[in-house]
Amino acid sequence: MSECKLDHSQEDVRNKYDSQAAFLPEDMKPLFEQFLAKDHTQDLLNEVFHLLKKYDLATEEEKNERNNRLFLVLKNV
């Protein structure tokens, strides 16, 4: 994944999640709802946004890597 220099808002992350939710593992969705109900640092918002970005187009291997990172982030906030 390439890094970008834009800061993404909580609303940006919510919109990106909404657009990718159908492609995410079912057991991740409740964690996202909990995540999105709280405020987070800019770095964390940016990271989650980029893990979700073009998730639907990622290879299975890339999805597995993103899932692992997302689970780590979502379970520890």
Buried (B, 14 or more C-beta within 10 A) or exposed (E): EEEEEEEBEBEBBBBBBEEBBEEBEEEBEEBBEEBBEEEBEEEBBBBBBBBBBEBEEBEEEEBEBBBEBBBEBBEEE
